[in-house]
Amino acid sequence: MHLYIWRHSKRFSSWSMLDEPHIHKENYLQAEVAVLAPSKAEALRLLAQAGQWNVEDLERIEPETISLNEPRIVVSHVDFQ
């Protein structure tokens, strides 16, 4: 099993980034989703089934992939505003 983490921020987006991914159905500033699955394809299938994630745009972003076979820091986030 692996943990697949997708993150996207529109904090610094502008009209010049018209082809920017939009990974969630609702409008957002920052979005993150983590899925535990045996493969990336299965993780995307689960996200499609959930219905609130834009799987086509998630496929454009390479997720962070974490193997669960060894100890490590799973997620770290610092936001300075």
N, C-alpha and C positions, 0 to 999 in steps of 0.2 A: 504494500500500500504506500501511496505517496500523498503528500499534502500539496495541492496546487493553489497558489495564491495569485490572484489578479488584482492590480491596483491601477487606478487612473485618476488623474487630477486635471480639472479644467481651470484651475486657479489662474494660470497665466495664458489661457487661450485667447485668441483674437479672431476677428473675421478672416484673417489671412490663413487660418487653419481650418478651412471649410471641410476638409476630408478627415478631420480628427475623429477617432472612435467615440462612440457614445454607448457605454457598456451596460447601463441600466435604463429601464423603461421610463423612469421618472427623471426630472431635471435634477442635477446634483453638482456639487462643487468638487467633492472627492468621493470615490467609490472604491470599495475593496470587498472581495469575496474570497473565501478559502473553502476548498472542497477536499475531502478525504476520499480517494478513489484509487483503484488499481492502475488506471491509465488516464491520460489527458482526455482521450475520446470519451471515456466514461464520465469524467468530471464535467465535460461540456454537455453531455446528455442529461446529467442531473440538473444542470443549470437551465437547460431548455425546458425540462419538465417543471421546474419551479415557476417559470412563466414571467419572471420580472427582469431577467437578464437578457441582453441582446447578444446572443451567442455568435452571430456573424462578426460583430465587432470584437468580442472577446478573442476570437480566432486570430485577429490581427495583432494581438498583444501576446508576447511570450510570457507565460506565468513563471513565477518563481516556483521551482519544484523541490520539495523537501522529502528525502527518503526518511522513513521512520525506523531505519535499522541502526542508527547511531545517535548518541546524544548531541544536541546542538541547540543554539538559540533559534526558536521557531519564528518569532515575529518581533521586530523592534521598530518603534515609530516615534519620531520626535517632530513636533510641529511648532515652529517659532513664527508667531504672527506679529 
